[in-house]
Amino acid sequence: MRTPIQQAAQNGHVEVVKILLEAGVQVDPHMDSYDIEMPSPLWLAAQGGHVELVELLIRKGAYVNFSVHPSKRLPIHAATEDGHTETVHLLIINGADIDAREEDGWSPLAIAANQNHIGVVNLL
């Protein structure tokens, strides 16, 4: 079962996430799950292309290179797969590892090329 901040992040509910953060909910990697079924709020926001939310979570301390175990997928993999160019750019300028490989050896560039996401390929 996902936490309220995970649900809000997945659905792009910026105001709800702000309220939860003001109430003391943490976004640091210690809160992020190592369970593939429980990805971090940042990962979920990146997957959905929720740029404003990704920016907020990073400002509040979410770690851009925290991987989902055991897949080793980072938020940049999630954003790249769905072609979220602006989100990928935001992650890159905040230190995302563009050479990171997930468990099957796919880098963000390989994922973008495979999915024909030209804008993301150009960024990477």
C-alpha positions in Angstrom: 0.0 0.0 0.0 1.4 3.4 -1.0 1.7 6.3 1.4 -0.3 9.5 1.0 2.7 11.3 -0.4 3.4 8.6 -2.9 -0.2 8.7 -4.0 -0.2 12.4 -4.3 3.1 12.4 -6.2 1.9 9.8 -8.6 -1.2 11.8 -9.4 0.6 15.2 -9.7 -1.2 16.7 -6.7 1.3 19.5 -5.9 -0.9 21.2 -3.2 -1.4 18.0 -1.4 2.3 17.2 -1.4 3.0 20.7 -0.1 0.5 20.2 2.8 2.1 16.8 3.6 5.6 18.3 3.6 4.5 21.1 5.8 3.0 18.5 8.2 6.5 16.9 8.5 6.4 14.1 5.9 9.9 13.4 4.8 11.2 13.0 1.2 14.7 11.9 1.9 16.1 8.6 0.7 15.5 7.0 4.1 11.8 7.2 3.5 12.1 5.9 -0.1 11.4 2.2 -0.3 13.7 -0.4 -1.7 10.7 -2.3 -2.8 9.8 -2.1 -6.5 6.2 -1.9 -5.5 6.9 1.2 -3.3 9.0 3.7 -5.4 9.9 7.1 -4.0 7.6 10.1 -4.4 10.2 11.6 -6.7 10.3 8.5 -8.9 6.5 8.5 -9.2 6.4 12.3 -10.0 9.1 11.8 -12.6 7.3 8.9 -14.2 4.2 11.0 -14.5 6.1 14.0 -15.9 4.9 16.2 -13.1 7.6 18.9 -13.5 6.4 21.3 -10.7 6.2 18.4 -8.3 9.6 17.0 -9.3 11.1 20.5 -8.7 9.4 20.8 -5.3 10.6 17.4 -4.1 14.2 18.1 -5.2 14.1 21.4 -3.4 12.9 19.6 -0.3 15.8 17.1 -0.4 14.7 14.2 -2.5 17.7 12.4 -3.9 17.7 12.4 -7.7 19.8 9.2 -8.0 18.0 7.0 -5.5 17.3 3.7 -7.3 14.3 1.4 -7.0 15.7 -1.9 -5.8 16.2 -4.4 -7.4 15.6 -2.8 -10.8 18.1 -0.1 -10.3 15.8 2.3 -12.1 16.3 6.0 -11.2 13.8 8.8 -11.6 15.6 9.7 -14.9 14.8 6.2 -16.3 11.1 6.6 -15.4 10.9 10.1 -17.0 12.9 9.0 -20.1 10.7 6.0 -20.7 7.6 8.1 -21.0 9.2 10.9 -22.9 8.9 13.6 -20.3 11.6 15.9 -21.8 11.1 18.8 -19.4 11.3 16.4 -16.4 14.4 14.8 -17.8 16.0 18.2 -18.2 15.2 19.2 -14.6 16.6 15.9 -13.3 19.8 16.4 -15.3 20.4 19.9 -14.1 20.0 18.6 -10.6 22.6 16.0 -10.9 20.8 12.9 -12.3 23.2 10.2 -13.5 22.6 10.1 -17.3 24.9 7.1 -17.6 23.1 5.0 -15.0 22.0 1.5 -16.1 19.1 -0.3 -14.8 19.1 -4.1 -14.1 18.8 -5.0 -17.8 21.6 -2.7 -18.8 19.5 0.1 -20.3 20.8 3.6 -19.9 18.4 6.6 -20.2 19.7 7.3 -23.7 19.0 3.7 -24.8 15.5 3.9 -23.3 14.8 7.2 -25.1 16.1 5.9 -28.4 14.1 2.7 -28.1 10.9 4.6 -27.4 11.6 7.2 -30.2 11.6 10.1 -27.8 13.6 12.5 -30.0 13.5 15.4 -27.5 14.9 13.3 -24.7 17.6 11.8 -27.0 18.7 15.3 -27.9 19.0 16.2 -24.2 21.0 13.1 -23.4 
